[in-house]
């Protein structure tokens, strides 16, 4: 999960030490439509998992998103 948090820190434009897996990712100032697309692309490219927009809307924290990715890698 640490690599995932590092990658997400880049997407939401914060230092890695500012990332909190339990914080709602929508709270980050840089969370916008480009961040959504970047997140979906990251998950597909690096983890070989497809997450839909609806599934992404169904989670609120990075921990929940990571758990979703892990469940799809099955």
PQR file with spaces between the fields and no chain letter, atoms N, CA, C, O and H, PARSE charges and radii, in Angstrom:
ATOM       1  N    UNK     1       0.819   -1.197    0.000 -0.4000 1.5000
ATOM       2  CA   UNK     1       0.000    0.000    0.000 -0.0000 2.0000
ATOM       3  C    UNK     1       0.862    1.259    0.000  0.5500 1.7000
ATOM       4  O    UNK     1       0.414    2.316   -0.446 -0.5500 1.4000
ATOM       5  N    UNK     2       2.082    1.155    0.492 -0.4000 1.5000
ATOM       6  CA   UNK     2       2.945    2.334    0.537 -0.0000 2.0000
ATOM       7  C    UNK     2       3.212    2.903   -0.848  0.5500 1.7000
ATOM       8  O    UNK     2       3.206    4.120   -1.033 -0.5500 1.4000
ATOM       9  H    UNK     2       2.445    0.296    0.854  0.4000 1.0000
ATOM      10  N    UNK     3       3.449    2.023   -1.829 -0.4000 1.5000
ATOM      11  CA   UNK     3       3.670    2.499   -3.197 -0.0000 2.0000
ATOM      12  C    UNK     3       2.428    3.213   -3.723  0.5500 1.7000
ATOM      13  O    UNK     3       2.521    4.247   -4.384 -0.5500 1.4000
ATOM      14  H    UNK     3       3.455    1.035   -1.678  0.4000 1.0000
ATOM      15  N    UNK     4       1.276    2.645   -3.419 -0.4000 1.5000
ATOM      16  CA   UNK     4       0.016    3.242   -3.854 -0.0000 2.0000
ATOM      17  C    UNK     4      -0.145    4.642   -3.254  0.5500 1.7000
ATOM      18  O    UNK     4      -0.539    5.576   -3.952 -0.5500 1.4000
ATOM      19  H    UNK     4       1.201    1.805   -2.882  0.4000 1.0000
ATOM      20  N    UNK     5       0.158    4.784   -1.974 -0.4000 1.5000
ATOM      21  CA   UNK     5       0.056    6.098   -1.326 -0.0000 2.0000
ATOM      22  C    UNK     5       1.040    7.091   -1.936  0.5500 1.7000
ATOM      23  O    UNK     5       0.711    8.265   -2.106 -0.5500 1.4000
ATOM      24  H    UNK     5       0.478    4.026   -1.407  0.4000 1.0000
ATOM      25  N    UNK     6       2.237    6.631   -2.264 -0.4000 1.5000
ATOM      26  CA   UNK     6       3.218    7.503   -2.921 -0.0000 2.0000
ATOM      27  C    UNK     6       2.675    7.995   -4.266  0.5500 1.7000
ATOM      28  O    UNK     6       2.770    9.178   -4.592 -0.5500 1.4000
ATOM      29  H    UNK     6       2.505    5.677   -2.126  0.4000 1.0000
ATOM      30  N    UNK     7       2.113    7.077   -5.029 -0.4000 1.5000
ATOM      31  CA   UNK     7       1.574    7.429   -6.338 -0.0000 2.0000
ATOM      32  C    UNK     7       0.391    8.387   -6.198  0.5500 1.7000
ATOM      33  O    UNK     7       0.256    9.330   -6.979 -0.5500 1.4000
ATOM      34  H    UNK     7       2.036    6.116   -4.764  0.4000 1.0000
ATOM      35  N    UNK     8      -0.449    8.148   -5.219 -0.4000 1.5000
ATOM      36  CA   UNK     8      -1.589    9.033   -5.011 -0.0000 2.0000
ATOM      37  C    UNK     8      -1.142   10.408   -4.533  0.5500 1.7000
ATOM      38  O    UNK     8      -1.776   11.412   -4.858 -0.5500 1.4000
ATOM      39  H    UNK     8      -0.339    7.383   -4.585  0.4000 1.0000
ATOM      40  N    UNK     9      -0.071   10.464   -3.773 -0.4000 1.5000
ATOM      41  CA   UNK     9       0.469   11.759   -3.334 -0.0000 2.0000
ATOM      42  C    UNK     9       0.862   12.591   -4.554  0.5500 1.7000
ATOM      43  O    UNK     9       0.633   13.800   -4.585 -0.5500 1.4000
ATOM      44  H    UNK     9       0.444    9.648   -3.509  0.4000 1.0000
ATOM      45  N    UNK    10       1.448   11.948   -5.545 -0.4000 1.5000
ATOM      46  CA   UNK    10       1.795   12.659   -6.784 -0.0000 2.0000
ATOM      47  C    UNK    10       0.548   13.178   -7.484  0.5500 1.7000
ATOM      48  O    UNK    10       0.529   14.307   -7.975 -0.5500 1.4000
ATOM      49  H    UNK    10       1.635   10.966   -5.519  0.4000 1.0000
ATOM      50  N    UNK    11      -0.484   12.361   -7.528 -0.4000 1.5000
ATOM      51  CA   UNK    11      -1.711   12.749   -8.226 -0.0000 2.0000
ATOM      52  C    UNK    11      -2.388   13.932   -7.549  0.5500 1.7000
ATOM      53  O    UNK    11      -2.858   14.849   -8.223 -0.5500 1.4000
ATOM      54  H    UNK    11      -0.469   11.444   -7.129  0.4000 1.0000
ATOM      55  N    UNK    12      -2.441   13.916   -6.220 -0.4000 1.5000
ATOM      56  CA   UNK    12      -3.134   15.008   -5.509 -0.0000 2.0000
ATOM      57  C    UNK    12      -2.176   16.124   -5.092  0.5500 1.7000
ATOM      58  O    UNK    12      -2.548   17.047   -4.368 -0.5500 1.4000
ATOM      59  H    UNK    12      -2.059   13.171   -5.672  0.4000 1.0000
ATOM      60  N    UNK    13      -0.938   16.017   -5.567 -0.4000 1.5000
ATOM      61  CA   UNK    13       0.055   17.082   -5.424 -0.0000 2.0000
ATOM      62  C    UNK    13       0.341   17.456   -3.973  0.5500 1.7000
ATOM      63  O    UNK    13       0.312   18.629   -3.600 -0.5500 1.4000
ATOM      64  H    UNK    13      -0.636   15.267   -6.156  0.4000 1.0000
ATOM      65  N    UNK    14       0.619   16.436   -3.162 -0.4000 1.5000
ATOM      66  CA   UNK    14       1.049   16.668   -1.782 -0.0000 2.0000
ATOM      67  C    UNK    14       2.269   15.813   -1.508  0.5500 1.7000
ATOM      68  O    UNK    14       2.553   14.863   -2.238 -0.5500 1.4000
ATOM      69  H    UNK    14       0.643   15.483   -3.465  0.4000 1.0000
ATOM      70  N    UNK    15       2.993   16.157   -0.444 -0.4000 1.5000
ATOM      71  CA   UNK    15       4.120   15.330   -0.021 -0.0000 2.0000
ATOM      72  C    UNK    15       3.591   14.005    0.509  0.5500 1.7000
ATOM      73  O    UNK    15       2.503   13.929    1.078 -0.5500 1.4000
ATOM      74  H    UNK    15       2.763   16.928    0.149  0.4000 1.0000
ATOM      75  N    UNK    16       4.377   12.984    0.312 -0.4000 1.5000
ATOM      76  CA   UNK    16       3.952   11.651    0.740 -0.0000 2.0000
ATOM      77  C    UNK    16       3.621   11.619    2.233  0.5500 1.7000
ATOM      78  O    UNK    16       2.704   10.911    2.648 -0.5500 1.4000
ATOM      79  H    UNK    16       5.262   13.046   -0.151  0.4000 1.0000
ATOM      80  N    UNK    17       4.362   12.377    3.037 -0.4000 1.5000
ATOM      81  CA   UNK    17       4.116   12.347    4.482 -0.0000 2.0000
ATOM      82  C    UNK    17       2.801   13.034    4.870  0.5500 1.7000
ATOM      83  O    UNK    17       2.363   12.938    6.016 -0.5500 1.4000
ATOM      84  H    UNK    17       5.107   12.951    2.700  0.4000 1.0000
ATOM      85  N    UNK    18       2.184   13.719    3.923 -0.4000 1.5000
ATOM      86  CA   UNK    18       0.884   14.339    4.170 -0.0000 2.0000
ATOM      87  C    UNK    18      -0.281   13.397    3.844  0.5500 1.7000
ATOM      88  O    UNK    18      -1.438   13.713    4.121 -0.5500 1.4000
ATOM      89  H    UNK    18       2.541   13.798    2.992  0.4000 1.0000
ATOM      90  N    UNK    19       0.031   12.251    3.261 -0.4000 1.5000
ATOM      91  CA   UNK    19      -1.010   11.300    2.885 -0.0000 2.0000
ATOM      92  C    UNK    19      -1.473   10.524    4.108  0.5500 1.7000
ATOM      93  O    UNK    19      -0.667   10.074    4.923 -0.5500 1.4000
ATOM      94  H    UNK    19       0.971   11.994    3.036  0.4000 1.0000
ATOM      95  N    UNK    20      -2.767   10.381    4.215 -0.4000 1.5000
ATOM      96  CA   UNK    20      -3.377    9.601    5.286 -0.0000 2.0000
ATOM      97  C    UNK    20      -4.386    8.677    4.632  0.5500 1.7000
ATOM      98  O    UNK    20      -5.352    9.134    4.023 -0.5500 1.4000
ATOM      99  H    UNK    20      -3.421   10.747    3.553  0.4000 1.0000
ATOM     100  N    UNK    21      -4.162    7.377    4.759 -0.4000 1.5000
ATOM     101  CA   UNK    21      -5.014    6.397    4.095 -0.0000 2.0000
ATOM     102  C    UNK    21      -6.461    6.471    4.552  0.5500 1.7000
ATOM     103  O    UNK    21      -7.355    6.003    3.847 -0.5500 1.4000
ATOM     104  H    UNK    21      -3.377    7.006    5.254  0.4000 1.0000
ATOM     105  N    UNK    22      -6.706    7.056    5.727 -0.4000 1.5000
ATOM     106  CA   UNK    22      -8.067    7.137    6.258 -0.0000 2.0000
ATOM     107  C    UNK    22      -8.754    8.476    5.963  0.5500 1.7000
ATOM     108  O    UNK    22      -9.942    8.639    6.240 -0.5500 1.4000
ATOM     109  H    UNK    22      -5.980    7.436    6.299  0.4000 1.0000
ATOM     110  N    UNK    23      -8.018    9.419    5.411 -0.4000 1.5000
ATOM     111  CA   UNK    23      -8.609   10.724    5.072 -0.0000 2.0000
ATOM     112  C    UNK    23      -9.370   10.611    3.753  0.5500 1.7000
ATOM     113  O    UNK    23      -8.888    9.979    2.813 -0.5500 1.4000
ATOM     114  H    UNK    23      -7.052    9.287    5.185  0.4000 1.0000
ATOM     115  N    UNK    24     -10.546   11.213    3.676 -0.4000 1.5000
ATOM     116  CA   UNK    24     -11.255   11.214    2.389 -0.0000 2.0000
ATOM     117  C    UNK    24     -10.396   11.883    1.311  0.5500 1.7000
ATOM     118  O    UNK    24      -9.961   13.022    1.477 -0.5500 1.4000
ATOM     119  H    UNK    24     -10.938   11.727    4.440  0.4000 1.0000
ATOM     120  N    UNK    25     -10.158   11.171    0.213 -0.4000 1.5000
ATOM     121  CA   UNK    25      -9.278   11.721   -0.820 -0.0000 2.0000
ATOM     122  C    UNK    25      -9.889   12.924   -1.512  0.5500 1.7000
ATOM     123  O    UNK    25      -9.166   13.722   -2.109 -0.5500 1.4000
ATOM     124  H    UNK    25     -10.512   10.245    0.078  0.4000 1.0000
ATOM     125  N    UNK    26     -11.187   13.071   -1.445 -0.4000 1.5000
ATOM     126  CA   UNK    26     -11.827   14.240   -2.057 -0.0000 2.0000
ATOM     127  C    UNK    26     -11.514   15.531   -1.293  0.5500 1.7000
ATOM     128  O    UNK    26     -11.778   16.630   -1.779 -0.5500 1.4000
ATOM     129  H    UNK    26     -11.774   12.423   -0.960  0.4000 1.0000
ATOM     130  N    UNK    27     -10.950   15.380   -0.092 -0.4000 1.5000
ATOM     131  CA   UNK    27     -10.574   16.552    0.708 -0.0000 2.0000
ATOM     132  C    UNK    27      -9.304   17.226    0.199  0.5500 1.7000
ATOM     133  O    UNK    27      -9.039   18.380    0.535 -0.5500 1.4000
ATOM     134  H    UNK    27     -10.736   14.487    0.303  0.4000 1.0000
ATOM     135  N    UNK    28      -8.523   16.520   -0.604 -0.4000 1.5000
ATOM     136  CA   UNK    28      -7.297   17.116   -1.132 -0.0000 2.0000
ATOM     137  C    UNK    28      -7.654   18.175   -2.164  0.5500 1.7000
ATOM     138  O    UNK    28      -8.501   17.958   -3.030 -0.5500 1.4000
ATOM     139  H    UNK    28      -8.738   15.583   -0.878  0.4000 1.0000
ATOM     140  N    UNK    29      -7.005   19.304   -2.061 -0.4000 1.5000
ATOM     141  CA   UNK    29      -7.316   20.449   -2.918 -0.0000 2.0000
ATOM     142  C    UNK    29      -7.199   20.114   -4.406  0.5500 1.7000
ATOM     143  O    UNK    29      -7.977   20.613   -5.219 -0.5500 1.4000
ATOM     144  H    UNK    29      -6.316   19.481   -1.357  0.4000 1.0000
ATOM     145  N    UNK    30      -6.236   19.278   -4.760 -0.4000 1.5000
ATOM     146  CA   UNK    30      -6.002   18.955   -6.172 -0.0000 2.0000
ATOM     147  C    UNK    30      -6.901   17.835   -6.685  0.5500 1.7000
ATOM     148  O    UNK    30      -6.768   17.422   -7.837 -0.5500 1.4000
ATOM     149  H    UNK    30      -5.603   18.873   -4.100  0.4000 1.0000
ATOM     150  N    UNK    31      -7.819   17.332   -5.848 -0.4000 1.5000
ATOM     151  CA   UNK    31      -8.723   16.273   -6.314 -0.0000 2.0000
ATOM     152  C    UNK    31      -9.747   16.894   -7.256  0.5500 1.7000
ATOM     153  O    UNK    31     -10.610   17.662   -6.831 -0.5500 1.4000
ATOM     154  H    UNK    31      -7.927   17.667   -4.912  0.4000 1.0000
ATOM     155  N    UNK    32      -9.645   16.558   -8.525 -0.4000 1.5000
ATOM     156  CA   UNK    32     -10.549   17.087   -9.544 -0.0000 2.0000
ATOM     157  C    UNK    32     -10.723   16.014  -10.613  0.5500 1.7000
ATOM     158  O    UNK    32     -10.299   14.873  -10.429 -0.5500 1.4000
ATOM     159  H    UNK    32      -8.943   15.935   -8.870  0.4000 1.0000
ATOM     160  N    UNK    33     -11.342   16.378  -11.718 -0.4000 1.5000
ATOM     161  CA   UNK    33     -11.617   15.381  -12.758 -0.0000 2.0000
ATOM     162  C    UNK    33     -10.331   14.791  -13.332  0.5500 1.7000
ATOM     163  O    UNK    33     -10.299   13.614  -13.692 -0.5500 1.4000
ATOM     164  H    UNK    33     -11.687   17.305  -11.867  0.4000 1.0000
ATOM     165  N    UNK    34      -9.275   15.593  -13.422 -0.4000 1.5000
ATOM     166  CA   UNK    34      -7.995   15.067  -13.904 -0.0000 2.0000
ATOM     167  C    UNK    34      -7.417   14.065  -12.905  0.5500 1.7000
ATOM     168  O    UNK    34      -6.843   13.054  -13.307 -0.5500 1.4000
ATOM     169  H    UNK    34      -9.300   16.549  -13.130  0.4000 1.0000
ATOM     170  N    UNK    35      -7.562   14.334  -11.626 -0.4000 1.5000
ATOM     171  CA   UNK    35      -7.091   13.410  -10.601 -0.0000 2.0000
ATOM     172  C    UNK    35      -7.871   12.099  -10.667  0.5500 1.7000
ATOM     173  O    UNK    35      -7.301   11.025  -10.471 -0.5500 1.4000
ATOM     174  H    UNK    35      -8.029   15.157  -11.299  0.4000 1.0000
ATOM     175  N    UNK    36      -9.153   12.182  -10.937 -0.4000 1.5000
ATOM     176  CA   UNK    36      -9.975   10.974  -11.082 -0.0000 2.0000
ATOM     177  C    UNK    36      -9.451   10.128  -12.237  0.5500 1.7000
ATOM     178  O    UNK    36      -9.222    8.929  -12.083 -0.5500 1.4000
ATOM     179  H    UNK    36      -9.616   13.054  -11.096  0.4000 1.0000
ATOM     180  N    UNK    37      -9.264   10.759  -13.388 -0.4000 1.5000
ATOM     181  CA   UNK    37      -8.767   10.027  -14.559 -0.0000 2.0000
ATOM     182  C    UNK    37      -7.380    9.461  -14.308  0.5500 1.7000
ATOM     183  O    UNK    37      -7.092    8.327  -14.691 -0.5500 1.4000
ATOM     184  H    UNK    37      -9.450   11.733  -13.512  0.4000 1.0000
ATOM     185  N    UNK    38      -6.521   10.240  -13.668 -0.4000 1.5000
ATOM     186  CA   UNK    38      -5.167    9.774  -13.357 -0.0000 2.0000
ATOM     187  C    UNK    38      -5.207    8.585  -12.410  0.5500 1.7000
ATOM     188  O    UNK    38      -4.434    7.639  -12.564 -0.5500 1.4000
ATOM     189  H    UNK    38      -6.755   11.161  -13.357  0.4000 1.0000
ATOM     190  N    UNK    39      -6.095    8.628  -11.439 -0.4000 1.5000
ATOM     191  CA   UNK    39      -6.225    7.533  -10.477 -0.0000 2.0000
ATOM     192  C    UNK    39      -6.705    6.263  -11.168  0.5500 1.7000
ATOM     193  O    UNK    39      -6.152    5.186  -10.942 -0.5500 1.4000
ATOM     194  H    UNK    39      -6.723    9.397  -11.313  0.4000 1.0000
ATOM     195  N    UNK    40      -7.718    6.381  -12.000 -0.4000 1.5000
ATOM     196  CA   UNK    40      -8.234    5.217  -12.724 -0.0000 2.0000
ATOM     197  C    UNK    40      -7.169    4.633  -13.651  0.5500 1.7000
ATOM     198  O    UNK    40      -7.036    3.414  -13.754 -0.5500 1.4000
ATOM     199  H    UNK    40      -8.166    7.256  -12.184  0.4000 1.0000
ATOM     200  N    UNK    41      -6.410    5.502  -14.325 -0.4000 1.5000
ATOM     201  CA   UNK    41      -5.348    5.035  -15.216 -0.0000 2.0000
ATOM     202  C    UNK    41      -4.231    4.361  -14.417  0.5500 1.7000
ATOM     203  O    UNK    41      -3.720    3.319  -14.828 -0.5500 1.4000
ATOM     204  H    UNK    41      -6.518    6.492  -14.241  0.4000 1.0000
ATOM     205  N    UNK    42      -3.854    4.940  -13.295 -0.4000 1.5000
ATOM     206  CA   UNK    42      -2.828    4.354  -12.438 -0.0000 2.0000
ATOM     207  C    UNK    42      -3.219    2.948  -12.003  0.5500 1.7000
ATOM     208  O    UNK    42      -2.412    2.021  -12.082 -0.5500 1.4000
ATOM     209  H    UNK    42      -4.269    5.786  -12.962  0.4000 1.0000
ATOM     210  N    UNK    43      -4.434    2.792  -11.552 -0.4000 1.5000
ATOM     211  CA   UNK    43      -4.902    1.495  -11.063 -0.0000 2.0000
ATOM     212  C    UNK    43      -4.895    0.465  -12.192  0.5500 1.7000
ATOM     213  O    UNK    43      -4.495   -0.683  -12.000 -0.5500 1.4000
ATOM     214  H    UNK    43      -5.090    3.544  -11.488  0.4000 1.0000
ATOM     215  N    UNK    44      -5.342    0.892  -13.364 -0.4000 1.5000
ATOM     216  CA   UNK    44      -5.378   -0.047  -14.490 -0.0000 2.0000
ATOM     217  C    UNK    44      -3.970   -0.414  -14.954  0.5500 1.7000
ATOM     218  O    UNK    44      -3.684   -1.584  -15.209 -0.5500 1.4000
ATOM     219  H    UNK    44      -5.667    1.825  -13.520  0.4000 1.0000
ATOM     220  N    UNK    45      -3.097    0.576  -15.062 -0.4000 1.5000
ATOM     221  CA   UNK    45      -1.750    0.325  -15.584 -0.0000 2.0000
ATOM     222  C    UNK    45      -0.861   -0.418  -14.586  0.5500 1.7000
ATOM     223  O    UNK    45      -0.173   -1.369  -14.957 -0.5500 1.4000
ATOM     224  H    UNK    45      -3.329    1.526  -14.854  0.4000 1.0000
ATOM     225  N    UNK    46      -0.873    0.007  -13.339 -0.4000 1.5000
ATOM     226  CA   UNK    46       0.059   -0.554  -12.365 -0.0000 2.0000
ATOM     227  C    UNK    46      -0.463   -1.797  -11.647  0.5500 1.7000
ATOM     228  O    UNK    46       0.321   -2.628  -11.188 -0.5500 1.4000
ATOM     229  H    UNK    46      -1.432    0.780  -13.037  0.4000 1.0000
ATOM     230  N    UNK    47      -1.777   -1.920  -11.551 -0.4000 1.5000
ATOM     231  CA   UNK    47      -2.336   -3.025  -10.785 -0.0000 2.0000
ATOM     232  C    UNK    47      -3.203   -3.958  -11.636  0.5500 1.7000
ATOM     233  O    UNK    47      -3.749   -4.941  -11.134 -0.5500 1.4000
ATOM     234  H    UNK    47      -2.414   -1.245  -11.924  0.4000 1.0000
ATOM     235  N    UNK    48      -3.324   -3.641  -12.927 -0.4000 1.5000
ATOM     236  CA   UNK    48      -4.081   -4.463  -13.878 -0.0000 2.0000
ATOM     237  C    UNK    48      -5.509   -4.714  -13.409  0.5500 1.7000
ATOM     238  O    UNK    48      -6.031   -5.825  -13.497 -0.5500 1.4000
ATOM     239  H    UNK    48      -2.881   -2.843  -13.335  0.4000 1.0000
ATOM     240  N    UNK    49      -6.123   -3.641  -12.904 -0.4000 1.5000
ATOM     241  CA   UNK    49      -7.489   -3.693  -12.391 -0.0000 2.0000
ATOM     242  C    UNK    49      -8.267   -2.529  -12.993  0.5500 1.7000
ATOM     243  O    UNK    49      -7.754   -1.414  -13.089 -0.5500 1.4000
ATOM     244  H    UNK    49      -5.699   -2.738  -12.832  0.4000 1.0000
ATOM     245  N    UNK    50      -9.496   -2.792  -13.393 -0.4000 1.5000
ATOM     246  CA   UNK    50     -10.358   -1.729  -13.896 -0.0000 2.0000
ATOM     247  C    UNK    50     -11.359   -1.369  -12.799  0.5500 1.7000
ATOM     248  O    UNK    50     -12.121   -2.211  -12.324 -0.5500 1.4000
ATOM     249  H    UNK    50      -9.913   -3.698  -13.314  0.4000 1.0000
ATOM     250  N    UNK    51     -11.334   -0.095  -12.414 -0.4000 1.5000
ATOM     251  CA   UNK    51     -12.287    0.442  -11.440 -0.0000 2.0000
ATOM     252  C    UNK    51     -13.167    1.427  -12.188  0.5500 1.7000
ATOM     253  O    UNK    51     -12.664    2.328  -12.859 -0.5500 1.4000
ATOM     254  H    UNK    51     -10.715    0.589  -12.801  0.4000 1.0000
ATOM     255  N    UNK    52     -14.456    1.264  -12.079 -0.4000 1.5000
ATOM     256  CA   UNK    52     -15.386    2.161  -12.769 -0.0000 2.0000
ATOM     257  C    UNK    52     -15.554    3.458  -11.984  0.5500 1.7000
ATOM     258  O    UNK    52     -15.217    3.540  -10.803 -0.5500 1.4000
ATOM     259  H    UNK    52     -14.865    0.532  -11.534  0.4000 1.0000
ATOM     260  N    UNK    53     -16.081    4.461  -12.667 -0.4000 1.5000
ATOM     261  CA   UNK    53     -16.377    5.728  -11.989 -0.0000 2.0000
ATOM     262  C    UNK    53     -17.346    5.504  -10.832  0.5500 1.7000
ATOM     263  O    UNK    53     -17.214    6.120   -9.774 -0.5500 1.4000
ATOM     264  H    UNK    53     -16.355    4.395  -13.627  0.4000 1.0000
ATOM     265  N    UNK    54     -18.316    4.622  -11.039 -0.4000 1.5000
ATOM     266  CA   UNK    54     -19.301    4.344   -9.994 -0.0000 2.0000
ATOM     267  C    UNK    54     -18.646    3.708   -8.777  0.5500 1.7000
ATOM     268  O    UNK    54     -18.974    4.046   -7.639 -0.5500 1.4000
ATOM     269  H    UNK    54     -18.423    4.122  -11.898  0.4000 1.0000
ATOM     270  N    UNK    55     -17.720    2.786   -9.020 -0.4000 1.5000
ATOM     271  CA   UNK    55     -17.014    2.155   -7.906 -0.0000 2.0000
ATOM     272  C    UNK    55     -16.158    3.177   -7.171  0.5500 1.7000
ATOM     273  O    UNK    55     -16.078    3.159   -5.943 -0.5500 1.4000
ATOM     274  H    UNK    55     -17.454    2.512   -9.945  0.4000 1.0000
ATOM     275  N    UNK    56     -15.525    4.059   -7.916 -0.4000 1.5000
ATOM     276  CA   UNK    56     -14.702    5.100   -7.288 -0.0000 2.0000
ATOM     277  C    UNK    56     -15.567    6.022   -6.443  0.5500 1.7000
ATOM     278  O    UNK    56     -15.160    6.440   -5.358 -0.5500 1.4000
ATOM     279  H    UNK    56     -15.590    4.074   -8.914  0.4000 1.0000
ATOM     280  N    UNK    57     -16.755    6.339   -6.935 -0.4000 1.5000
ATOM     281  CA   UNK    57     -17.663    7.193   -6.146 -0.0000 2.0000
ATOM     282  C    UNK    57     -18.155    6.484   -4.892  0.5500 1.7000
ATOM     283  O    UNK    57     -18.587    7.133   -3.939 -0.5500 1.4000
ATOM     284  H    UNK    57     -17.086    6.000   -7.816  0.4000 1.0000
ATOM     285  N    UNK    58     -18.091    5.164   -4.887 -0.4000 1.5000
ATOM     286  CA   UNK    58     -18.573    4.387   -3.752 -0.0000 2.0000
ATOM     287  C    UNK    58     -17.594    4.278   -2.599  0.5500 1.7000
ATOM     288  O    UNK    58     -17.944    3.774   -1.532 -0.5500 1.4000
ATOM     289  H    UNK    58     -17.740    4.637   -5.661  0.4000 1.0000
ATOM     290  N    UNK    59     -16.371    4.745   -2.802 -0.4000 1.5000
ATOM     291  CA   UNK    59     -15.381    4.724   -1.722 -0.0000 2.0000
ATOM     292  C    UNK    59     -14.995    6.150   -1.379  0.5500 1.7000
ATOM     293  O    UNK    59     -15.108    7.052   -2.210 -0.5500 1.4000
ATOM     294  H    UNK    59     -16.086    5.154   -3.669  0.4000 1.0000
ATOM     295  N    UNK    60     -14.541    6.348   -0.155 -0.4000 1.5000
ATOM     296  CA   UNK    60     -14.208    7.717    0.252 -0.0000 2.0000
ATOM     297  C    UNK    60     -12.760    7.892    0.668  0.5500 1.7000
ATOM     298  O    UNK    60     -12.215    8.991    0.566 -0.5500 1.4000
ATOM     299  H    UNK    60     -14.450    5.615    0.519  0.4000 1.0000
ATOM     300  N    UNK    61     -12.126    6.821    1.136 -0.4000 1.5000
ATOM     301  CA   UNK    61     -10.741    6.960    1.598 -0.0000 2.0000
ATOM     302  C    UNK    61      -9.805    6.165    0.695  0.5500 1.7000
ATOM     303  O    UNK    61     -10.236    5.284   -0.049 -0.5500 1.4000
ATOM     304  H    UNK    61     -12.568    5.928    1.218  0.4000 1.0000
ATOM     305  N    UNK    62      -8.535    6.486    0.773 -0.4000 1.5000
ATOM     306  CA   UNK    62      -7.548    5.745    0.002 -0.0000 2.0000
ATOM     307  C    UNK    62      -7.466    4.297    0.471  0.5500 1.7000
ATOM     308  O    UNK    62      -7.209    3.401   -0.333 -0.5500 1.4000
ATOM     309  H    UNK    62      -8.184    7.201    1.378  0.4000 1.0000
ATOM     310  N    UNK    63      -7.677    4.064    1.732 -0.4000 1.5000
ATOM     311  CA   UNK    63      -7.690    2.692    2.260 -0.0000 2.0000
ATOM     312  C    UNK    63      -8.824    1.895    1.618  0.5500 1.7000
ATOM     313  O    UNK    63      -8.629    0.747    1.219 -0.5500 1.4000
ATOM     314  H    UNK    63      -7.886    4.792    2.385  0.4000 1.0000
ATOM     315  N    UNK    64     -10.006    2.500    1.517 -0.4000 1.5000
ATOM     316  CA   UNK    64     -11.133    1.818    0.877 -0.0000 2.0000
ATOM     317  C    UNK    64     -10.849    1.564   -0.603  0.5500 1.7000
ATOM     318  O    UNK    64     -11.192    0.508   -1.135 -0.5500 1.4000
ATOM     319  H    UNK    64     -10.164    3.433    1.841  0.4000 1.0000
ATOM     320  N    UNK    65     -10.230    2.527   -1.257 -0.4000 1.5000
ATOM     321  CA   UNK    65      -9.888    2.365   -2.667 -0.0000 2.0000
ATOM     322  C    UNK    65      -8.858    1.249   -2.823  0.5500 1.7000
ATOM     323  O    UNK    65      -8.978    0.417   -3.722 -0.5500 1.4000
ATOM     324  H    UNK    65      -9.952    3.385   -0.825  0.4000 1.0000
ATOM     325  N    UNK    66      -7.857    1.228   -1.962 -0.4000 1.5000
ATOM     326  CA   UNK    66      -6.844    0.180   -2.006 -0.0000 2.0000
ATOM     327  C    UNK    66      -7.485   -1.190   -1.779  0.5500 1.7000
ATOM     328  O    UNK    66      -7.154   -2.156   -2.468 -0.5500 1.4000
ATOM     329  H    UNK    66      -7.760    1.904   -1.232  0.4000 1.0000
ATOM     330  N    UNK    67      -8.398   -1.272   -0.819 -0.4000 1.5000
ATOM     331  CA   UNK    67      -9.096   -2.534   -0.551 -0.0000 2.0000
ATOM     332  C    UNK    67      -9.897   -2.989   -1.770  0.5500 1.7000
ATOM     333  O    UNK    67      -9.949   -4.181   -2.071 -0.5500 1.4000
ATOM     334  H    UNK    67      -8.667   -0.488   -0.260  0.4000 1.0000
ATOM     335  N    UNK    68     -10.519   -2.040   -2.468 -0.4000 1.5000
ATOM     336  CA   UNK    68     -11.266   -2.364   -3.684 -0.0000 2.0000
ATOM     337  C    UNK    68     -10.317   -2.930   -4.748  0.5500 1.7000
ATOM     338  O    UNK    68     -10.618   -3.946   -5.376 -0.5500 1.4000
ATOM     339  H    UNK    68     -10.477   -1.071   -2.223  0.4000 1.0000
ATOM     340  N    UNK    69      -9.193   -2.280   -4.943 -0.4000 1.5000
ATOM     341  CA   UNK    69      -8.211   -2.752   -5.921 -0.0000 2.0000
ATOM     342  C    UNK    69      -7.760   -4.162   -5.555  0.5500 1.7000
ATOM     343  O    UNK    69      -7.710   -5.045   -6.411 -0.5500 1.4000
ATOM     344  H    UNK    69      -8.948   -1.455   -4.433  0.4000 1.0000
ATOM     345  N    UNK    70      -7.437   -4.370   -4.292 -0.4000 1.5000
ATOM     346  CA   UNK    70      -6.976   -5.676   -3.844 -0.0000 2.0000
ATOM     347  C    UNK    70      -8.047   -6.752   -4.059  0.5500 1.7000
ATOM     348  O    UNK    70      -7.731   -7.876   -4.449 -0.5500 1.4000
ATOM     349  H    UNK    70      -7.478   -3.653   -3.596  0.4000 1.0000
ATOM     350  N    UNK    71      -9.299   -6.407   -3.807 -0.4000 1.5000
ATOM     351  CA   UNK    71     -10.378   -7.392   -3.973 -0.0000 2.0000
ATOM     352  C    UNK    71     -10.554   -7.784   -5.434  0.5500 1.7000
ATOM     353  O    UNK    71     -10.968   -8.904   -5.732 -0.5500 1.4000
ATOM     354  H    UNK    71      -9.556   -5.494   -3.490  0.4000 1.0000
ATOM     355  N    UNK    72     -10.245   -6.874   -6.339 -0.4000 1.5000
ATOM     356  CA   UNK    72     -10.386   -7.163   -7.767 -0.0000 2.0000
ATOM     357  C    UNK    72      -9.197   -7.925   -8.334  0.5500 1.7000
ATOM     358  O    UNK    72      -9.291   -8.536   -9.398 -0.5500 1.4000
ATOM     359  H    UNK    72      -9.909   -5.964   -6.097  0.4000 1.0000
ATOM     360  N    UNK    73      -8.082   -7.885   -7.619 -0.4000 1.5000
ATOM     361  CA   UNK    73      -6.913   -8.647   -8.076 -0.0000 2.0000
ATOM     362  C    UNK    73      -7.079  -10.117   -7.762  0.5500 1.7000
ATOM     363  O    UNK    73      -6.438  -10.967   -8.380 -0.5500 1.4000
ATOM     364  H    UNK    73      -8.006   -7.389   -6.754  0.4000 1.0000
ATOM     365  N    UNK    74      -7.922  -10.413   -6.822 -0.4000 1.5000
ATOM     366  CA   UNK    74      -8.351  -11.676   -6.379 -0.0000 2.0000
ATOM     367  C    UNK    74      -7.592  -12.883   -6.491  0.5500 1.7000
ATOM     368  O    UNK    74      -8.055  -13.944   -6.072 -0.5500 1.4000
ATOM     369  H    UNK    74      -8.443   -9.722   -6.320  0.4000 1.0000
